[in-house]
Amino acid sequence: MTARILRGRVLTFVSEPSGADDHESYRYIEDGAVVIDQGKIVSVGEYNDGLKLVAPKADVIDHRPNLIMPGFIDTHIHYPQMQVIGSYAKDLLEWLNTYTFVEEQRFADTGHAARVASLFCDELVRYGTTTAAVYCSVHPQSVDAFFTEAKKRDMRMIAGKVMMDRNAPEGLLDTPQRGYDESKALLEKWDGVGRLHYAITPRFALTSTHEQMEMTQDLVREFPDAYVQTHVNESLGEIDFVKELFPNLPDYIGVYEHYGLLGPKTLLGHCIHMTDREIAALSETGSVAVFCPTSNLFIGSGLFDRERLMASNVRIAVATDVGGGTSYSMLRTLDEGYKVLQLRGQRMSPLESFFMMTLGNARALSLEHTIGTLEPGADADIVVLDARALPHMALKMEQVEHLAEELFLLQTCGDDRVIAETYVAGEAAKSGLS
């Protein structure tokens, strides 16, 4: 692997921005250089001839005037739902039963799973995403297919087999024992291989019996360093159903709390309709509330209340949630997130948005020293952004004077076309896509 020097305008966050004018929260270098070797970042600083002393045989790749940032991170996405995206339904439960559960049965076929896993990784790269927390289907072969593809590309990925033993078609059901056995075998097979991490994945409370939740708890006790990912409080109909299924527990979060599934490596998708007690439980356990704006708007589930969660020091991440979500792009996702918060009378500056896509989501995954940053020793997962990629954006850039304005333009108008290049473990990945 040849050492490389990426030249361009370099931006990386060092802390969470307190607002639109928090210039101490990031490091910006107008003519910067990121030196990468063996899949890692070696140094970051001003571009000058002295860099050749650091990496004398390095190739210089000139990305000027584009912006070099850490690769984007997606904390909640379903790879078996690639062909579900853009499916019409009145609400979450109709959408699941009409489209999603039908489609996911196809992942019993190893060949189909492998094909979709490859296409899925292509799309992530195309949109500048270098790490994702991924839901597979209930079939172990869907996990094998995904991790095989991610390992081939040397991507840092988190994924797990969905566990569900009720309220789904027969072809998508496991049993408490089989869910435990298959999840354990997959975890032992893949966790820590290359840059891969396993997530114990009960789909949501509606699709797991008490017995399965108990065996999920056993897994979490046996593997305390593994991730846990699931859904909670997405729609009102879903919440009512959970109350029927678990009448002796206080609320939806209370189900996961009762079975010991909350903690610093627990990723809870949606968290829209939260009680004060539930918010306190997330805060106390360090669990992560995952904001999925495009799916929440598309399915009509509700508006995420970021300020209320932040006031209780709840950890927050952001995600596309494809296929309920409508775009693989973290830029499009944060654009919709901005609009959700506007409707709530809340503000999110462009600095905060780009922090969330990078270091913020890395912190949510407890991987802030590995990804989400351009610091020596971190993985060389990098995205290059061209704010002039589209004619109307180039026209707007004639009037842009400040970094925050450029970021907001990228967020508001950008898509895969503004991704000039995506580097995965130091290797250019987007330019090789068809």
Secondary structure, DSSP 4 states (H G I P E B T S, - for coil): ---EEEEEEEEEESS--SSTT-GGGEEEEEEEEEEEETTEEEEEEE--TTHHHHSTTPEEEEEEEEEEEEPEEEEEEEGGGTTTTT---SSHHHHIIIIIHHHHGGGGSHHHHHHHHHHHHHHHHHTTEEEEEEE--SSHHHHHHHHHHHHHTT--EEEE-EE--SSS-GGG---HHHHHHHHHHHHHHHTTSTTEEEEEEE--GGG--HHHHHHHHHHHHH-TTSEEEEEES--HHHHHHHHHH-TTSSSHHHHHHHTT--STTEEEEE--S--HHHHHHHHHHT-EEEE-HHHHHHHT-----HHHHHHTT-EEEE---TTTSS-S-HHHHHHHHHHHHHHTT----HHHHHHIIIIIHHHHTT-TTTSSS--TTSB--EEEE-TTSSHHHHHHHTT--SHHHHHHHHHHH--GGGEEEEEETTEE-GGG--
